[in-house]
Structures are given as C-alpha cells and as structure tokens.
Amino acid sequence: VETNLPKDFPQLKNDTFLRAARGEETEHVPVWCMRQAGRYLPEFREFRAGKDFFDTCRSPEACCELTLQPLRRFPFDAAIIFSDILVVPQAMGMDVQMVAGKGPTFPEPLKEPEDLQRLQVKVDVEKELGYVFKAITLTRHKIEGKVPLIGFTGAPWTLMSYMIEGGGSNTHSKAKRWLYRHPEASHMLLKMLTDVVVEYLLGQVAAGAQALQVFESHAGILGPVQFKDFSLPYLRDIARRVKDKLKEKGQDVPMIVFAKDAHYGLEDLSQSYYEVVGLDWTIDPRSARERTGGRVSLQGNMDPCALYSPKECISDIVRKMLEGFGTRGYIANLGHGLYPDMDPENVGTFVEAVHQHSIQMNKQV
C-alpha cells in the first residue's frame, strides 16, 4: 500500500468515538484528551528535543510518530493529528515562531487595518498546508484502523486574536480594540480566515481525517454580544460550508466545536450544524444537557487539574462526571488540554475510569 496516497486505508476497528459523536449507542463512553500528544509524555519530549516546533509540524513523519505515541500507551478511542492552529496564519503569509518559555510569537503582528494588505488573499491550501494533509494520510495508514483520526483547525476569532496580539495574552485588548474600533476590517479579516479554514478542513477530510474539531480557544474573552457578532456567525459558516461541500461528494464527517469559556453561547452552539459541542470544566454536565436539549452530543469536560489528584479520587471524579452527562451522545475528554507537568499514569487512570464506569452504567440501564 502506498502510504502517501489517501486511499486503501486499513479498516476501522473501533468506531465508538464516531458513533458517540452521532448520538448512537455505544458499549462504553469513548475518551480522548486534548493535547494527548504533548510534553507530559517523556517519549514526546525526547522526540522533540532540539527540534524547531514548526519544523516538526512540517514533517509528516514526525507528526505521525507524535500522533501515535499516546496510542501505544493508553487505550484512547480517538487520535488527533499533531499540528498547531497557527499554521493557518503562516499559510496567509505571517511569520510565527515558537519561542522557548514564551510560546508562539508573531514578530510583526497586525496593528492597523492597512496591515491586512500584507496577507495573502487567495491561499493555495494544497501548496501552503499540504504537509498537514500528508501527515494525516500517513497517520491513517500507520494507525492501522485502531481508532479514528481527528483533524482540526483554529477558529477565525481565535486566529485573529493571535495575529493582532502577536502571541498569547491575558486581556486580548489589542484584538478586542479592533472589534470595537475597526468592526469592518475585523469582519474582513474573519471572512478571509473563514475561507482558508473551510478549504483547510476539506483538505484534511480528503487526506483521511474522520472527524474535525474547530478550536475557538479565545471565545471566553468576548462577551455574549461580541460572540454573536464576531465568532458565532463564522463558526456556523464553517460547519455549513464544509458539510455542503462534503455532501456533494457523498461524504459526511462529524464536526466538533470547542468554544472555551463561551458558557453564555451554549444554546447557540448547539444549533450551529456541529454534531458535537465541546465543553470546558466551568460548565455543569447536567445543565449542559438541559441547555442543549438533546440536539447534540457533548464532549468534555473534566478539569485537567483533577489529574493532579490521587488515583482513587480521579476514578470518583470521572464517575460523577459520567453520571452528569449520561453515557449516550457523550465523548469523555478534559475541559482543556493536558499540561506538561502531568503524570502519564494519572492519564491512564482517567481513561480506564471512563471505560470501566461507563460499562458498569450501561449494564445497569
């Protein structure tokens, strides 16, 4: 089999995650973790040592290996391709560097609306982001049908905020200043990003991605009014356009939206063409079920810091979480990514607890 061609993939052996995403019955609740390929794993740190972060992202072999590492250690029910949301601004012509101890940094962020002229309007996604597609195709072959492979992207507002802030920020005040001061230019930028994101997600599916997650990591910095204006319409537009295009080809992959800290937007998000709504740990599972009215499956939402607990406590926390969500139309995850100093053994305990408690609960029904 040609591992560089997106066809003749090994047959999927465990489709629990895909069935839960569509609200179908499953034997156990599927589980995966955001940032499961991450610095908490010694083998990840060893593999990444001395290599530039974005160089690693541009190597399909490296991305494949990092994606598969956690699967060798834990019985996760899904894998997510190793990459970064900031490859999209890079594809649009912006320089992004990963600075040790500081995180992602844009040496020349967007300051005023005229800076939009620096961006590539028409992005050839195949040319600029083909390395991600190659990584997905290679990983689909090498994963040998063990579990589904998730592709992902950053959402427009989150990408915009990075491009203007020039990196991480507590207040995001530079980016929010644009929304209030330059609303037209903001919408122009968000539209440009949306166009690239749609093509990028379609390219990921063509390459072999079996599900897609859209990360609106900076949703919580917006209030409800700005969220409805500058985030939600673009999240909906992405899902609608991707679904329509896939339908033309007779394809359909589940899509997940994760808008962190957008608790005020839960009802809206559950009516946005995504099969799954990801939740952060600030949301009560039972109230999330009520507010989303059975329209979507839910994913989340254990506080990552609960993994610092003693092992026996983790099992208890998981059980309570599962009782809150119920076992149908539910994908267990954390409410945010794993942190670098977490103990891999506790991640194993988390995964095991989800499987064992959910099997027990399903027997009792």
C-alpha positions in Angstrom: 0.0 0.0 0.0 1.2 3.5 -0.9 1.3 5.2 2.5 1.4 8.6 0.8 -2.0 8.2 -1.0 -5.3 8.8 0.7 -6.9 5.5 -0.3 -6.9 1.8 0.7 -6.7 2.8 4.4 -6.8 -0.1 6.9 -10.4 -0.9 8.1 -11.5 0.9 11.3 -11.7 -1.5 14.2 -13.0 0.8 16.9 -15.7 3.3 15.8 -17.0 4.1 19.3 -16.0 7.7 19.1 -17.7 8.2 15.7 -20.9 6.6 16.9 -21.0 8.6 20.1 -20.5 11.8 18.0 -23.6 10.9 16.1 -25.6 10.1 19.3 -25.7 6.4 18.6 -25.5 3.7 21.3 -22.0 2.5 22.4 -20.7 -0.2 24.7 -18.6 2.3 26.6 -18.1 6.0 26.6 -15.3 6.9 24.2 -12.4 9.0 25.5 -9.5 11.1 24.2 -7.6 14.1 25.5 -6.9 17.4 24.0 -3.1 17.6 23.8 -2.8 13.9 24.3 0.4 14.1 22.1 2.2 16.5 24.4 5.0 17.3 26.7 3.6 15.3 29.6 4.9 12.2 27.8 8.7 11.6 28.2 8.8 10.0 24.8 7.3 13.2 23.3 9.9 15.4 25.0 12.7 13.0 23.8 11.5 13.0 20.2 11.0 16.8 20.1 14.4 17.6 21.8 16.5 20.1 19.9 14.0 20.4 17.0 12.2 23.6 16.0 8.5 23.3 16.8 7.2 24.4 13.4 9.8 22.3 11.6 8.3 19.3 13.4 4.8 20.4 12.3 6.1 20.4 8.7 7.4 16.9 8.8 4.7 14.3 8.1 6.8 11.5 9.6 7.3 13.5 12.8 3.6 14.4 13.1 2.7 10.8 12.5 5.0 9.5 15.2 3.9 12.1 17.8 0.2 11.4 17.0 0.7 7.6 17.5 2.8 7.9 20.7 -0.1 8.2 23.2 -2.0 5.3 21.5 0.9 3.0 22.3 0.5 3.9 26.0 -3.3 4.4 26.5 -6.4 2.8 25.1 -7.7 6.2 23.7 -10.8 5.9 21.4 -9.5 8.6 19.0 -6.3 10.3 17.9 -5.9 13.9 16.9 -3.3 14.8 14.3 -0.2 16.5 15.8 -0.1 20.1 14.4 -0.9 23.6 15.5 -3.7 26.1 14.9 -1.1 28.8 13.9 -0.2 27.1 10.6 -3.2 28.9 9.1 -1.8 32.5 9.7 1.5 31.1 8.4 -0.2 30.0 5.3 -1.6 33.5 4.9 1.9 34.9 4.9 2.5 35.8 8.5 5.7 34.8 10.3 5.2 32.8 13.5 8.0 31.5 15.7 7.8 29.2 18.8 9.9 31.0 21.4 11.1 28.8 24.3 9.4 29.8 27.6 7.2 32.3 25.8 5.2 30.3 23.4 4.1 31.3 19.8 5.3 34.7 18.8 4.5 36.9 15.7 7.5 39.2 15.1 5.2 41.5 13.0 1.6 41.4 14.3 -1.2 43.2 12.6 -1.5 46.7 14.1 -3.9 48.6 11.9 -6.4 47.7 9.2 -4.0 48.6 6.4 -1.8 45.7 7.6 -4.4 43.4 6.1 -2.8 44.2 2.7 0.2 42.1 3.9 -1.9 38.9 3.9 -2.3 36.6 1.0 -5.9 36.9 -0.1 -6.1 33.7 -2.2 -4.3 30.9 -0.3 -3.4 27.8 -2.2 -4.1 25.4 0.7 -2.6 22.4 -1.0 0.7 24.3 -1.5 0.9 26.0 1.8 -0.6 23.3 4.1 0.0 20.2 2.1 2.4 19.0 4.8 -0.6 18.6 7.2 -2.5 16.6 4.6 0.5 14.4 4.1 0.8 13.9 7.8 -2.9 12.9 8.0 -2.7 10.4 5.1 0.5 8.8 6.5 -1.0 8.6 10.0 -4.3 7.0 8.7 -2.1 4.2 7.2 0.1 3.8 10.2 -2.6 3.9 12.8 -3.8 0.6 11.2 -7.5 1.2 11.9 -7.0 1.2 15.6 -9.1 4.4 16.2 -10.4 7.3 14.1 -8.2 10.2 13.3 -9.4 13.8 14.1 -8.3 16.8 12.0 -8.6 20.3 13.4 -8.3 24.0 12.9 -8.3 27.2 15.0 -11.5 29.2 14.6 -11.3 32.7 12.9 -11.7 34.9 16.0 -9.0 32.9 17.9 -6.6 33.1 15.0 -7.4 36.8 14.5 -6.6 37.5 18.2 -3.2 35.8 17.9 -2.4 37.7 14.7 -3.1 41.0 16.3 -1.8 40.3 19.8 1.4 38.8 18.4 1.1 35.9 20.8 -0.7 34.8 24.0 -2.4 37.5 26.1 -4.4 37.8 29.3 -6.7 40.6 28.2 -6.6 40.3 24.4 -7.2 44.1 24.5 -5.3 44.8 21.2 -7.5 42.3 19.3 -10.7 43.4 21.1 -9.8 47.0 20.3 -10.1 46.1 16.6 -13.6 44.7 17.2 -14.8 48.0 18.7 -12.7 50.4 16.7 -12.5 48.7 13.3 -15.5 46.4 13.0 -15.5 46.4 9.2 -11.8 45.5 8.9 -12.4 42.8 11.7 -15.2 41.2 9.6 -12.9 41.4 6.5 -10.2 39.5 8.3 -12.6 37.0 9.8 -14.0 36.3 6.4 -10.5 35.8 4.9 -9.7 33.4 7.7 -13.0 31.5 7.3 -12.3 30.9 3.6 -8.9 29.4 4.4 -10.3 27.3 7.3 -13.0 25.8 5.1 -10.6 24.8 2.4 -8.1 23.5 5.0 -10.8 21.3 6.7 -11.9 19.9 3.4 -8.3 19.1 2.5 -8.0 17.3 5.8 -11.0 15.1 5.1 -9.7 14.4 1.6 -6.4 13.4 3.2 -8.2 11.0 5.5 -9.4 12.8 8.6 -12.5 11.0 10.0 -13.7 13.8 12.2 -13.0 17.6 12.6 -12.6 19.8 15.6 -12.8 23.6 15.5 -11.0 25.3 18.4 -12.4 28.7 19.4 -10.0 28.8 22.3 -10.4 32.6 22.9 -14.2 32.7 22.9 -14.4 33.5 26.6 -12.6 36.8 26.2 -15.7 38.0 24.3 -19.0 38.9 25.9 -22.2 37.5 24.6 -22.8 40.4 22.2 -19.4 40.3 20.6 -19.5 36.5 20.5 -22.7 36.6 18.4 -21.2 39.2 16.1 -17.6 38.1 15.6 -17.4 34.4 16.5 -20.7 32.5 16.1 -21.5 33.5 12.5 -18.1 32.3 11.3 -18.3 29.1 13.3 -21.7 28.4 11.7 -20.4 29.4 8.3 -17.5 26.9 8.6 -19.7 24.0 9.5 -22.3 24.7 6.9 -19.9 25.2 4.1 -17.8 22.1 5.0 -20.9 19.9 5.3 -22.4 21.2 2.0 -19.1 20.5 0.1 -18.8 17.0 1.7 -22.4 16.2 0.9 -21.7 16.8 -2.8 -19.1 14.0 -2.6 -21.4 11.8 -0.6 -19.2 12.2 2.4 -20.1 13.2 6.0 -17.7 13.5 8.9 -18.8 14.5 12.4 -17.7 18.0 13.4 -16.9 19.3 16.9 -16.9 22.9 18.1 -15.0 23.8 21.2 -15.6 27.4 22.2 -13.7 27.7 25.5 -15.5 29.6 28.3 -18.4 30.5 26.0 -20.9 29.2 28.6 -23.3 32.0 27.5 -23.3 30.6 24.0 -24.2 27.0 24.7 -27.7 27.1 23.2 -26.5 28.9 20.1 -23.5 26.5 19.7 -25.9 23.5 19.9 -27.7 24.9 16.9 -24.7 25.6 14.7 -24.5 22.5 12.4 -21.9 20.7 14.6 -22.7 17.2 15.8 -20.7 17.7 19.0 -20.2 20.6 21.3 -17.0 20.5 23.4 -17.3 21.9 26.9 -14.7 23.4 29.3 -14.7 22.4 33.0 -16.7 25.5 34.2 -19.9 24.0 32.9 -22.1 21.6 34.9 -22.7 18.5 32.9 -26.5 18.2 33.8 -27.1 21.9 32.9 -25.3 21.4 29.6 -27.6 18.6 28.8 -30.6 20.6 29.6 -29.5 23.7 27.8 -28.5 21.8 24.6 -31.8 19.9 24.7 -30.6 16.6 23.1 -29.7 18.4 19.9 -26.0 17.5 20.0 -23.6 15.1 21.6 -21.3 16.6 24.2 -17.6 16.3 24.7 -15.6 17.1 27.9 -15.1 18.4 30.5 -13.0 17.2 33.4 -10.8 19.9 34.9 -7.3 19.0 33.7 -6.0 19.8 37.2 -8.1 17.0 38.6 -5.3 14.8 37.2 -3.1 16.1 40.0 -5.4 14.2 42.4 -4.5 10.8 43.9 -5.5 7.9 41.6 -8.6 6.8 43.6 -10.0 10.4 43.6 -9.7 10.5 39.8 -12.0 7.5 39.4 -14.6 9.1 41.6 -14.5 12.5 39.8 -14.9 10.6 36.5 -17.9 8.6 37.8 -19.7 11.8 38.9 -18.9 13.4 35.5 -20.4 10.4 33.7 -23.5 10.4 35.9 -24.0 14.1 35.0 -23.6 13.6 31.2 -25.1 10.1 30.9 -23.5 7.6 28.6 -25.3 8.3 25.4 -24.2 11.0 22.9 -21.2 11.7 25.1 -17.4 11.7 24.5 -15.2 12.0 27.6 -12.4 14.5 27.5 -10.8 17.2 29.6 -12.1 20.7 29.7 -8.8 21.9 28.2 -5.5 20.4 27.1 -3.2 18.3 29.2 -0.5 20.3 31.0 3.2 19.5 30.6 3.8 18.5 34.2 1.1 16.0 34.4 1.8 12.3 35.3 1.1 10.0 32.4 0.0 7.3 34.9 -2.9 9.5 36.0 -3.9 10.0 32.4 -4.1 6.2 32.2 -6.2 6.1 35.3 -8.6 8.7 33.7 -9.0 6.7 30.5 -9.5 3.4 32.4 -12.1 5.0 34.7 -14.1 6.3 31.8 -14.2 2.9 30.2 -15.0 0.9 33.4 -17.6 3.3 34.9 -19.4 3.6 31.6 -19.5 -0.1 31.0 -21.0 -0.5 34.5 -23.5 2.2 34.0 -24.6 0.7 30.6 -25.2 -2.6 32.3 -27.5 -1.1 34.9 -29.8 0.5 32.4 
